């Protein structure tokens, strides 16, 4: 049901990590379907998937059934799917591996405890190089050299999702509210955080909405990692390369190649100060530091007006599909392509897997079979979606974002560029994304990935500190921001942050010397 369904959904989709989709490709178009099931007994595998927000199992039964019908036909596999919300996923999946429970395919996620680096540091990921060589033709064709981001010593340990490689920090707003209050033009033209706060003041004064809600489970209400603010102007904001550190505790200064603690930067301190100012003015959701929901889920439920997060080409449709409102996305600053882009969402095979061959057969479908990835993303045709004349998808007559049985996000599942787009992004959005990918700039550190195995105890200690301090600081709810910030940085140092920085610096220096 719910766990099995969305799991199936996330399974296939996440195998690839800001909601577009479609329907079926032919078997001739898919290398995955060419590897259709051999005659013989159907392989049974267990898959663990994470979804961005809870979904009632009554809404996913029909999707799970459709997914397994396709799996059995295309690769002779049947999946027992376990679907978890982000917090539960981060605790339960590592425990499943440690306990040796049945688990053949799983996601790595932006949630640090269930991130690629976390799994790698605990030696919980299987070397899948040979399995991809044999069963992953579409994976190799789509990912190419980007598989380096999830490899170590020439061995592949995971597959990140292929997506629009253009990324930017953006303020994502409910345009319906802007239009209603006559603030749309002002929002489109704003170039400073002060102008944004002026808009928030009008929204909170004239509606029941909170101005800003958290964009993640860590209370982020201003600039999310790895973005930092240098001042009031958007021109002063910047993206930094966190060197594939899924916890994003460190980053490299491109001018000096010096590794630094992200939280000790002037930019993050500016983030904290801004959050405090906005909270004191009543512009930030008061439960942002503890809420188990965030972003579009809170906007959809009438809790908030906006959030601030990383976007990609196609995120407008994702915002509108998830929030149920028209959106206006105002870009603050752009990012380069870094190793971490392919470690955000993806799939891996745990070392305890009993059927890795079948797991990779299923994973391969996410990179070569449009019918499969569309079903995982949008659900079942004529139930959850119908196709417009221009080829995009929309809700069936009488169905809305509030009543649809099944609907998720297109960036979670393998090759996003294979997913049929949802209406609002345009029928040619995938062509635009592919063209952008050809010209996007790579970070000077692309391909470098930190190995945290030498400092796992320090990372664990620092995580405890971050969990204690960051949500309150990021949401601006502390009474004395300067004192609390100093306590935070001091506690990080005591927990071993200096050793982490030194270790990563040594690794980066060695990598740079080989280039």
C-alpha positions as CSV (number, residue, x, y, z in Angstrom):
1,X,0.0,0.0,0.0
2,X,1.2,3.2,0.8
3,X,4.7,2.1,1.5
4,X,4.8,-0.4,-1.3
5,X,3.3,2.0,-3.7
6,X,5.2,5.1,-3.4
7,X,8.1,3.0,-2.7
8,X,7.7,1.5,-6.1
9,X,7.3,5.0,-7.3
10,X,10.2,6.4,-5.6
11,X,12.2,3.3,-6.2
12,X,12.2,3.6,-9.9
13,X,12.2,7.3,-9.9
14,X,14.7,8.0,-7.2
15,X,17.1,5.6,-8.6
16,X,18.5,8.3,-10.4
17,X,18.4,13.7,-5.0
18,X,12.1,21.7,-7.2
19,X,7.2,17.7,-11.1
20,X,6.8,17.1,-14.7
21,X,6.0,13.9,-16.4
22,X,4.5,11.9,-19.1
23,X,3.6,8.7,-20.7
24,X,5.0,5.8,-22.4
25,X,7.8,5.1,-24.7
26,X,7.8,2.2,-27.0
27,X,10.0,-0.9,-26.3
28,X,12.1,0.0,-29.3
29,X,13.0,3.3,-27.6
30,X,14.2,1.6,-24.4
31,X,17.4,-0.4,-23.9
32,X,15.7,-1.5,-20.6
33,X,12.8,-3.1,-22.3
34,X,15.1,-4.7,-24.8
35,X,16.5,-6.6,-21.8
36,X,13.0,-7.9,-21.2
37,X,12.6,-10.7,-18.8
38,X,14.0,-14.0,-19.6
39,X,11.7,-16.9,-19.2
40,X,11.9,-18.4,-15.7
41,X,11.0,-17.6,-12.2
42,X,10.3,-13.9,-11.4
43,X,12.9,-12.2,-9.2
44,X,11.6,-10.8,-6.0
45,X,13.3,-7.8,-4.6
46,X,12.8,-5.3,-1.8
47,X,13.1,-1.6,-2.4
48,X,13.2,1.3,0.0
49,X,12.0,4.7,-1.2
50,X,11.7,8.1,0.2
51,X,8.9,10.6,-0.8
52,X,8.9,14.3,-0.1
53,X,5.6,14.2,1.7
54,X,3.2,11.6,3.0
55,X,0.8,10.0,0.6
56,X,-2.2,7.9,1.6
57,X,-1.8,4.3,0.7
58,X,-5.3,4.4,-0.7
59,X,-3.9,6.8,-3.3
60,X,-1.1,4.5,-4.4
61,X,-2.5,1.0,-4.6
62,X,-3.4,1.4,-8.3
63,X,0.1,2.8,-9.1
64,X,1.9,0.0,-7.3
65,X,-0.1,-2.5,-9.2
66,X,0.7,-0.8,-12.5
67,X,4.4,-0.5,-11.6
68,X,4.7,-4.2,-10.8
69,X,2.9,-5.2,-14.0
70,X,5.5,-3.2,-16.0
71,X,8.4,-4.7,-14.0
72,X,7.2,-8.2,-14.5
73,X,6.7,-7.7,-18.2
74,X,9.9,-5.7,-18.9
75,X,12.5,-7.4,-16.6
76,X,10.7,-10.3,-14.9
77,X,11.0,-8.7,-11.5
78,X,8.4,-8.1,-8.7
79,X,9.2,-5.4,-6.1
80,X,8.2,-5.3,-2.5
81,X,8.4,-1.6,-1.9
82,X,8.8,0.1,1.5
83,X,8.0,3.8,1.4
84,X,9.1,6.2,4.1
85,X,8.9,9.9,4.9
86,X,12.3,11.7,5.0
87,X,12.8,11.5,8.8
88,X,11.8,7.8,9.0
89,X,13.8,6.9,6.0
90,X,17.0,8.3,7.5
91,X,16.6,6.2,10.6
92,X,15.0,3.0,9.3
93,X,17.0,2.3,6.1
94,X,20.4,2.3,7.8
95,X,19.0,0.1,10.5
96,X,17.6,-2.3,7.9
97,X,21.1,-2.7,6.4
98,X,22.7,-3.1,9.8
99,X,20.2,-5.8,10.7
100,X,20.6,-7.6,7.4
101,X,16.9,-7.2,6.5
102,X,15.8,-7.8,2.9
103,X,16.7,-4.8,0.9
104,X,18.0,-4.8,-2.7
105,X,17.6,-1.3,-3.9
106,X,17.5,2.0,-2.0
107,X,17.7,5.7,-2.4
108,X,20.4,8.0,-1.2
109,X,19.0,11.4,-0.3
110,X,19.8,15.0,0.7
111,X,18.9,13.9,4.3
112,X,22.5,13.6,5.7
113,X,21.9,10.4,7.7
114,X,20.7,8.7,4.5
115,X,23.1,10.5,2.1
116,X,25.5,9.0,-0.3
117,X,28.6,9.9,1.8
118,X,27.0,8.6,5.0
119,X,26.3,5.2,3.4
120,X,29.8,5.2,1.9
121,X,31.6,6.1,5.1
122,X,29.9,3.1,6.8
123,X,30.8,0.7,3.9
124,X,27.1,0.0,3.3
125,X,27.1,0.3,-0.5
126,X,27.9,-2.5,-2.9
127,X,30.3,-2.1,-5.8
128,X,27.9,-2.3,-8.7
129,X,30.3,-1.7,-11.6
130,X,30.0,-5.2,-13.1
131,X,26.2,-5.2,-12.7
132,X,25.9,-1.9,-14.5
133,X,28.2,-3.2,-17.3
134,X,25.9,-6.1,-17.8
135,X,22.4,-4.8,-17.0
136,X,22.8,-1.0,-17.1
137,X,23.2,0.0,-20.7
138,X,20.8,2.9,-20.5
139,X,22.4,4.1,-17.2
140,X,25.8,4.2,-18.9
141,X,24.5,5.9,-22.0
142,X,22.7,8.7,-20.0
143,X,25.2,9.2,-17.2
144,X,28.5,8.8,-18.9
145,X,31.4,10.5,-17.0
146,X,28.9,11.8,-14.4
147,X,29.1,8.3,-12.8
148,X,32.5,9.5,-11.5
149,X,30.5,11.5,-8.9
150,X,29.3,8.2,-7.3
151,X,32.5,6.2,-7.8
152,X,35.6,5.5,-5.8
153,X,38.9,4.1,-7.1
154,X,37.2,3.4,-10.4
155,X,34.4,1.4,-8.9
156,X,30.7,2.6,-9.1
157,X,28.8,2.6,-5.8
158,X,25.7,4.5,-6.8
159,X,23.8,6.2,-9.7
160,X,22.7,9.8,-9.3
161,X,19.7,11.1,-11.2
162,X,20.2,13.0,-14.4
163,X,18.4,16.3,-14.3
164,X,18.6,19.8,-15.5
165,X,22.1,20.8,-14.5
166,X,21.2,24.4,-14.3
167,X,20.7,25.3,-10.7
168,X,20.0,28.5,-8.8
169,X,18.9,29.8,-5.5
170,X,15.4,31.3,-5.8
171,X,12.6,32.7,-3.8
172,X,9.5,30.7,-4.7
173,X,6.2,32.5,-4.2
174,X,2.5,31.9,-4.5
175,X,1.7,34.0,-7.5
176,X,-2.1,33.8,-6.8
177,X,-1.5,35.7,-3.6
178,X,0.8,38.2,-5.4
179,X,-1.8,38.8,-8.1
180,X,-4.6,39.2,-5.5
181,X,-2.6,41.8,-3.6
182,X,-1.2,43.6,-6.6
183,X,2.4,42.7,-5.8
184,X,3.4,40.7,-8.8
185,X,5.2,43.4,-10.6
186,X,7.1,44.3,-7.5
187,X,8.1,40.7,-6.9
188,X,9.3,40.3,-10.5
189,X,11.6,43.4,-10.2
190,X,13.0,43.0,-6.7
191,X,16.8,42.8,-6.5
192,X,17.4,42.9,-2.7
193,X,16.3,41.0,0.4
194,X,14.9,44.3,1.8
195,X,12.4,44.4,-1.1
196,X,11.5,40.8,-0.5
197,X,10.8,41.6,3.1
198,X,8.6,44.5,2.1
199,X,6.5,42.1,0.1
200,X,6.3,39.6,3.0
201,X,5.1,42.4,5.3
202,X,2.2,43.1,3.0
203,X,1.4,39.4,2.6
204,X,1.4,38.8,6.3
205,X,-0.6,42.0,7.1
206,X,-3.3,41.3,4.5
207,X,-3.6,37.4,4.6
208,X,-3.5,34.6,7.2
209,X,-0.3,33.2,5.5
210,X,3.1,33.0,7.1
211,X,5.5,34.9,4.9
212,X,8.3,32.3,4.7
213,X,8.2,28.6,5.5
214,X,11.1,26.3,6.0
215,X,12.4,24.7,2.7
216,X,13.7,21.5,4.4
217,X,13.5,19.5,7.6
218,X,16.4,21.5,9.1
219,X,14.5,24.7,9.4
220,X,16.2,26.6,6.5
221,X,14.2,29.8,5.9
222,X,16.7,32.1,4.2
223,X,19.4,30.8,1.9
224,X,19.7,27.0,1.9
225,X,23.1,25.3,1.8
226,X,25.2,25.6,-0.3
227,X,24.2,29.2,-0.9
228,X,25.3,32.1,1.3
229,X,24.5,35.8,1.4
230,X,27.1,38.5,1.2
231,X,24.7,41.4,1.9
232,X,21.3,42.9,1.1
233,X,21.8,42.8,-2.7
234,X,21.1,39.5,-4.5
235,X,24.3,40.2,-6.4
236,X,26.2,39.6,-3.2
237,X,24.9,36.1,-2.8
238,X,27.0,33.1,-3.9
239,X,27.1,29.4,-4.3
240,X,30.0,27.4,-2.9
241,X,31.3,23.9,-3.8
242,X,30.9,21.6,-0.8
243,X,33.1,19.0,-2.4
244,X,30.6,16.2,-2.4
245,X,30.2,16.4,1.4
246,X,26.5,15.3,1.8
247,X,26.4,17.0,5.2
248,X,27.7,20.2,3.6
249,X,29.9,21.0,6.6
250,X,32.8,22.2,4.4
251,X,33.4,24.0,1.2
252,X,36.4,25.1,-0.9
253,X,37.3,28.7,-1.6
254,X,37.9,28.7,-5.4
255,X,40.4,31.5,-5.2
256,X,42.7,29.8,-2.7
257,X,41.6,26.1,-2.8
258,X,41.3,26.4,1.0
259,X,38.8,24.2,2.7
260,X,36.6,26.0,5.3
261,X,33.7,25.2,7.6
262,X,30.5,26.3,5.9
263,X,28.9,27.5,9.1
264,X,31.9,29.6,10.1
265,X,31.6,31.6,6.9
266,X,30.6,35.3,6.9
267,X,27.9,34.4,4.4
268,X,26.1,31.8,6.6
269,X,26.4,34.2,9.6
270,X,24.6,36.7,7.3
271,X,21.9,34.1,6.7
272,X,21.4,33.6,10.4
273,X,21.2,37.4,11.1
274,X,18.6,37.8,8.3
275,X,16.5,34.9,9.6
276,X,16.5,36.4,13.1
277,X,15.4,39.8,11.7
278,X,12.6,38.3,9.7
279,X,11.4,36.1,12.5
280,X,11.3,39.0,14.9
281,X,9.2,40.9,12.4
282,X,6.7,38.0,12.2
283,X,7.6,37.0,8.6
284,X,8.8,33.4,9.3
285,X,6.6,30.5,10.2
286,X,6.9,30.1,14.0
287,X,7.2,26.3,13.7
288,X,9.8,26.2,11.0
289,X,12.5,24.8,13.2
290,X,10.4,21.7,14.2
291,X,7.9,21.2,11.3
292,X,7.9,17.8,9.7
293,X,6.5,19.4,6.6
294,X,8.1,22.0,4.4
295,X,8.1,24.0,1.2
296,X,5.2,23.4,-1.2
297,X,3.5,21.1,1.2
298,X,3.0,23.9,3.7
299,X,2.1,26.4,0.9
300,X,-0.5,23.9,-0.4
301,X,-2.0,23.6,3.1
302,X,-2.4,27.3,3.4
303,X,0.4,27.7,6.0
304,X,2.8,29.8,4.0
305,X,3.3,32.2,1.1
306,X,6.9,31.4,0.0
307,X,10.0,29.4,0.6
308,X,13.7,29.8,-0.5
309,X,15.5,26.9,-2.1
310,X,17.5,25.6,-5.0
311,X,15.6,25.4,-8.3
312,X,16.3,23.9,-11.7
313,X,14.8,24.4,-15.1
314,X,11.3,23.0,-14.7
315,X,11.0,23.8,-11.0
316,X,8.1,26.2,-11.8
317,X,5.9,23.3,-12.9
318,X,7.1,21.3,-9.9
319,X,6.2,24.2,-7.6
320,X,2.8,24.6,-9.1
321,X,2.0,20.9,-9.2
322,X,3.0,20.5,-5.6
323,X,1.5,23.6,-4.1
324,X,-1.7,23.8,-6.2
325,X,-1.0,27.5,-6.9
326,X,0.5,29.5,-9.7
327,X,4.1,30.3,-8.9
328,X,6.6,33.1,-9.3
329,X,10.3,32.0,-8.9
330,X,12.7,34.9,-8.4
331,X,16.3,33.9,-9.0
332,X,18.9,35.1,-6.5
333,X,22.2,33.5,-7.7
334,X,23.3,30.6,-9.8
335,X,25.4,27.5,-9.2
336,X,28.0,25.5,-11.1
337,X,27.8,21.7,-11.6
338,X,29.5,20.0,-8.8
339,X,30.0,16.4,-7.6
340,X,27.3,16.8,-5.1
341,X,24.7,17.4,-7.9
342,X,24.8,13.6,-8.5
343,X,24.9,12.7,-4.9
344,X,21.7,14.5,-3.9
345,X,19.1,12.0,-5.1
346,X,20.0,8.6,-6.5
347,X,20.0,4.9,-6.0
348,X,22.4,2.4,-4.7
349,X,22.5,-1.3,-3.8
350,X,23.2,-2.1,-0.1
351,X,26.0,-4.6,0.7
352,X,23.4,-6.9,2.1
353,X,21.4,-7.2,-1.1
354,X,20.4,-10.7,-2.2
355,X,19.4,-9.8,-5.8
356,X,21.7,-7.0,-7.1
357,X,21.2,-8.2,-10.7
358,X,17.5,-7.7,-10.5
359,X,18.0,-4.4,-8.7
360,X,20.1,-3.0,-11.5
361,X,17.6,-4.2,-14.1
362,X,14.9,-2.2,-12.4
363,X,17.2,0.8,-12.0
364,X,18.1,0.8,-15.7
365,X,14.5,1.3,-16.6
366,X,14.7,4.7,-15.0
367,X,17.1,5.8,-17.6
368,X,15.6,4.2,-20.7
369,X,11.9,3.5,-20.3
370,X,9.6,6.5,-20.5
371,X,6.4,4.5,-19.7
372,X,7.9,3.3,-16.5
373,X,9.3,6.6,-15.2
374,X,6.1,8.4,-16.2
375,X,4.1,6.0,-14.1
376,X,6.4,6.4,-11.2
377,X,6.2,10.1,-11.4
378,X,2.6,10.9,-12.3
379,X,0.6,7.8,-11.7
380,X,-1.8,6.0,-14.0
381,X,-3.2,7.5,-17.2
382,X,-6.9,8.6,-17.1
383,X,-6.8,8.2,-13.3
384,X,-4.1,10.6,-12.2
385,X,-3.3,12.3,-15.5
386,X,-4.3,12.8,-19.1
387,X,-2.3,14.0,-22.1
388,X,-2.8,17.5,-23.5
389,X,-2.7,18.1,-27.3
390,X,0.8,19.6,-27.0
391,X,2.1,16.4,-25.3
392,X,2.3,17.7,-21.7
393,X,0.2,16.2,-19.0
394,X,-2.6,17.6,-16.8
395,X,-5.2,16.3,-14.4
396,X,-8.2,14.5,-15.7
397,X,-11.5,16.3,-15.8
398,X,-12.8,16.8,-12.3
399,X,-9.5,16.1,-10.7
400,X,-7.3,18.8,-9.1
401,X,-4.0,19.0,-7.2
402,X,-6.1,18.6,-4.0
403,X,-8.1,15.5,-5.2
404,X,-5.6,13.6,-7.4
405,X,-4.9,10.2,-6.1
406,X,-1.2,10.1,-7.0
407,X,1.3,12.8,-8.0
408,X,4.9,13.3,-7.2
409,X,8.0,15.2,-8.4
410,X,10.0,14.6,-11.6
411,X,13.4,15.3,-10.2
412,X,13.4,12.1,-8.0
413,X,13.5,9.4,-10.6
414,X,16.5,8.5,-12.7
415,X,16.6,10.4,-15.9
416,X,14.4,13.5,-15.4
417,X,14.9,14.5,-19.0
418,X,13.0,11.4,-20.0
419,X,9.9,12.3,-17.9
420,X,7.0,13.8,-19.8
421,X,6.5,17.4,-18.6
422,X,3.5,18.6,-16.7
423,X,1.6,21.4,-18.1
424,X,2.9,24.9,-17.3
425,X,6.5,24.1,-18.1
426,X,5.9,23.8,-21.9
427,X,6.2,20.9,-24.2
428,X,9.7,21.8,-25.1
429,X,11.1,22.0,-21.6
430,X,13.2,18.8,-21.9
431,X,14.8,20.1,-25.1
432,X,15.6,23.4,-23.2
433,X,17.1,21.4,-20.3
434,X,19.2,19.3,-22.6
435,X,20.5,22.4,-24.4
436,X,21.3,24.0,-21.1
437,X,23.2,20.9,-19.9
438,X,25.5,21.2,-22.9
439,X,26.7,24.7,-21.8
440,X,26.5,24.6,-18.0
441,X,29.8,25.4,-16.3
442,X,31.4,22.7,-14.1
443,X,33.0,23.6,-10.8
444,X,36.8,23.4,-10.8
445,X,36.4,20.6,-8.2
446,X,34.0,18.4,-10.2
447,X,35.0,14.8,-9.8
448,X,36.5,15.3,-6.4
449,X,34.6,13.7,-3.6
450,X,35.6,13.6,0.0
451,X,36.2,10.3,1.7
452,X,34.9,10.8,5.3
453,X,36.0,7.4,6.6
454,X,38.9,8.9,8.6
455,X,36.7,11.3,10.5
456,X,33.4,9.4,10.9
457,X,33.3,9.9,14.7
458,X,34.0,13.6,14.3
459,X,31.2,13.9,11.7
460,X,28.8,12.1,14.0
461,X,29.7,14.4,16.8
462,X,29.3,17.5,14.6
463,X,26.0,16.2,13.3
464,X,24.7,16.1,16.9
465,X,25.8,19.7,17.3
466,X,24.3,20.8,14.0
467,X,21.0,19.0,14.9
468,X,20.9,20.9,18.2
469,X,21.7,24.4,16.9
470,X,21.1,24.7,13.1
471,X,17.2,24.5,13.0
472,X,16.8,27.3,15.5
473,X,19.5,29.5,14.0
474,X,18.3,28.9,10.4
475,X,14.7,29.7,11.4
476,X,15.7,32.7,13.4
477,X,13.9,31.7,16.6
478,X,16.8,32.2,19.0
479,X,16.6,35.0,21.5
480,X,20.3,36.1,21.3
481,X,21.5,35.2,17.8
482,X,25.1,36.3,18.3
483,X,25.6,34.4,21.5
484,X,23.9,31.3,20.1
485,X,25.9,31.5,16.9
486,X,29.2,31.7,18.9
487,X,28.1,28.7,21.0
488,X,27.4,26.8,17.8
489,X,30.8,27.4,16.2
490,X,32.6,26.7,19.5
491,X,30.7,23.4,19.9
492,X,31.5,22.4,16.3
493,X,35.2,23.0,17.0
494,X,35.0,21.0,20.2
495,X,33.3,18.2,18.3
496,X,36.1,17.9,15.8
497,X,35.2,20.3,12.9
498,X,38.9,21.4,12.7
499,X,40.0,17.8,12.1
500,X,37.3,17.4,9.4
501,X,38.5,20.5,7.6
502,X,42.1,19.4,7.8
503,X,41.3,16.0,6.5
504,X,39.4,17.3,3.6
505,X,42.1,19.8,2.8
506,X,44.6,17.1,2.7
507,X,42.4,15.0,0.3
508,X,41.7,18.0,-1.9
509,X,45.4,18.9,-2.1
510,X,46.2,15.4,-3.2
511,X,43.5,15.4,-5.8
512,X,44.5,18.8,-7.2
513,X,48.1,17.5,-7.5
514,X,46.9,14.7,-9.7
515,X,44.9,16.9,-12.1
